[in-house]
């Protein structure tokens, strides 16, 4: 079965050019790319402030897709985390919290509790993991342990995707590549994902288990959020 997946950090739906929140713009990117399963990072849930709406539901409703929001933290104005949007119904979907570092002594912009969305599908038979790694090395190490634990427990083909805040040269990527295949191996040339104007690094990824065939992969240069989306066309047996 051929499917198209996408990872997309939507920066809570903020239009990178006009600076306003525009969820229809984010939905239009997904529609343009005709993606079937989409992992979203930096998503707001419904809160006390007018700008904190059920963003995953709003985007999914534009597309006529199923959705799930995974809360990582609660900010003063409302919840914040990741989401998954899918053309296919979920068989099961849950939020798995990533443990915070015991010590927070690194010079980073902020520490932030993170989570993993784990979604299983019956048709196609597939498990999708969506996450957004932190900026601190200790946060990333904890996230890697949590992700690898989930990957090792799976009995189905797997897609793992998200904004990992790490470049391909980072040694920590090696522990993922030992388990899964980076769809970027199908790029015809080096492609960067951030920022979406004058990009200078690749920090967004789609990995797949070895029982999935990668037909093609791309980072379309669509300026909507501060990240480009990353897509991959897959054949799931």
Secondary structure, 3 states (H helix, E strand, C coil): CEEEEEEEECHHHECCCCCCECHHHHHHHHHHHCCCEEEEEEEECCCCCCCCCCHHHHHHHHHCCEEEEEEEEEECCEEEEEEEEECCCCCEEEEEEECCCCCCCCCCCCCCCEEEEEEEEECCEEEEEEEECCCCHHHHHHHHHHHHHHHHHCCCCEEEEEECCCCCCCCCHHHHHCCCEEHHHHCCCCCCCECCCCCCECCEEEEECCCEEEEEEECCCCCCCCECCEEEEEEEC
